[in-house]
Amino acid sequence: MAESLFLSTKPLPFCPGCSHHLVVRHTAKALEQLGLKPLEVVLVTDIGCHGIVDPYFRTHTVHGLHGRSSALGAGIAAARKGGKVVVYLGDGGASIGLQHLIECARMNFPLTVLVLNNMLYGMTGGQPSSLTPCGFRTPLRPEGKLEPHYDLCRIVHSAGAEYVSRVNGTGDFSAALVEAFGIPGFSLVEVVETCTSYGLKFNPGQKTGEIAHNAGLEFGVWRNPGKSVFRLSLNTNRGSLFKESSIAVQWTAKLQNRLGILVGGSAGGRVQQAAEMLARASIASGLYATKKGTYPVTVGTGYSIAELILARQPIRYSGIEVPEVAVIVSPDGLSYSEGLLGEMKGGLLLIDEALNSPSTGAKVVTQPFVKTAGTKNAALLALLYLLKITETVPVAALLNEIKMASREGPEVASRLEKQLGQLEGKSDSNEVAKERD
Ligand code: SF4
């Protein structure tokens, strides 16, 4: 096969003989025939063997949750002005996310979904899906699937899709893809395939076309009259968030580069609120800030972890691999973060005096945060203390945020300011500066 504009030159990752090879190559061929450039195309995949193809495409690629790639693709397509959004979905994903396909067809989102129907869940061991034809044998149903399957093309056509087709995935079906990709609204192509590892093994000698025919799944095209395409009208006149802020700059931060802070506490300890206040205070001091929260699904119990990045430059990625500063105020926060604290080779760990200091390469400073401010305000007091000893962001900026946060804010801020004065502290700014430079 000649080199493609749309694909890397690496061999595709699928099992020998898997029909996914053809789907990928014909997708690339069809896109090329339409004169599209790789970066005008977004490929959305999800869970399944097809989903491992992302790094082989030179287009934009987005990987979604199982069965949700059509919903994800619909959102992307609705917000884009041009180009092409192509979604890959397995028959398992189509079963899980059937409602998304129906909605895409009904609303006429401008995208093409390719359903790679190899009649089983290939990645997870060959379980039958709702599209697996009755009688088709899989590892989980070696005697053949007993329940009836449904006809996806008919369902999506009934839901109003402009273009639906079913093709045999063993031949050159790139012409069908050219046709589908050229539809302004929603189009879907079901490619009936063979999984050589499970499908062929359990149904030896059966041809893909025969299986489809015997199941009443005819190859063909079903059309509905064109209708208006669903697009979002976005306000594109808005400036970049990197340039605009609704928080007025009133203070001056001394931080020159970037600081990653982990705050670990418990539910009810206002950890997330405290971290958000510090993020706002940092922005009000001329910095960029991001904040991410992690907590159990049962939000009223267990750990509560906040990750903050404060930086002089725009923050393009909001994750922290290893923090420069960790602030730990409860046993839950400590046990959740212990691994990460162990990875700190330097920096600063502020930890409540009632907790055992973990093994870490960070400089450890203990203070009675909980005893002084109570469990509800220990995280806030610890963050105020951090600002006091590092001088990265003015303490006054965070006190101001606390004052503005609620009706009781001025009283809380005044009490915390007094409690901060009770904590001993020398400047540790050099300790943190070493890490952030
Ligand atoms: S397990 Fe089946 S579907 Fe997955 S790559 Fe192998 S042949 Fe293809």
Residues whose N, C-alpha, C, O or C-beta is under 5 A from the ligand:
A	BS01	SF4	F14 C15 C18 C49 G122 M123 C195 T196 S197
